[in-house]
Amino acid sequence: MRRNDKSWMELDELLEPFLPVEHEQTGTAVAVEFRNRLVKLEQQVMSQYTAMAAYATIAKTDSESVKVEARADLDR
């Protein structure tokens, strides 16, 4: 589906600020707080990913050990 030129916003609409001038400081404070929370969330996700990778590596090592022990028992 194709849009015609009239359906797009005019350039003047893009130059208007999203927040009113009196709320500019509040918007900045909210943006900074949001960024800080997002960074904290990213750190938590990365640490969770690292922990899951460590558990997967341990599980793989343990499963290989079990296979080796089972092979040794079978060979006896």
N, C-alpha and C positions, 0 to 999 in steps of 0.2 A: 504494500500500500504506500502510496506516495503522497506527501503533503504539498500543498500549494504554498506559494510565497506568503499569502495572507494569513496562514495559520501560525506562522512563527512570530515570536515576540519582536517588538520593535526595539531598536538600539536604545532608545530613551528609557524603556522599562528596565533594561539591564543595568543602567547607571544609577538607579535609585537604590539607596541603602536598604538592606533587609530589615535591620532594626532601627527604630527611631534614634535620633541623636542623644536624647537624654538616657537611653538605655544602653549606650555604647559601652560604658564601663562595666555594667552588669553583664553584658554579652561577652566581654573579654574575660571577666572573672569566671563565668560559666564555662567558656571554652578552655581556659587554663585548668580548671577543676576536672573537666571532662577528659582532657589530655592526660592529666596525672592518673586518673582512674584507669584510663585505657592502657597506659604504660604498666601500671600495677597488674592489670588483668593479663597483659601480654607476658609479663614475667611469671605469673602463676601458671599460665598455659605451657610456657616453655619448660618450667620445672616439672610439671606433670608429664610432659612428653619425655623429658630426660629420664624420669623415674620409670615410665612405662618401657622405654628402650632398655634400661638396665634390667628390669624384671624379665623382659623377653630374652635378653642375652643369658641371664641366669637359667631360665627355663630351657633354652636351647642346649646349654652346656650340661644341665642335669639330664635332659632326655638323651643326649649322646652318651653320657655315662651309663645310663640305664641300658641302652642298647649294647654297649660294650660288655657290661656285666651279664646281660642275658645271653650274648653270644658265647661268653666264657663258660657259663653254666651249661649251655647246650653242647659245647665241645667236650666237656668232661664226661 
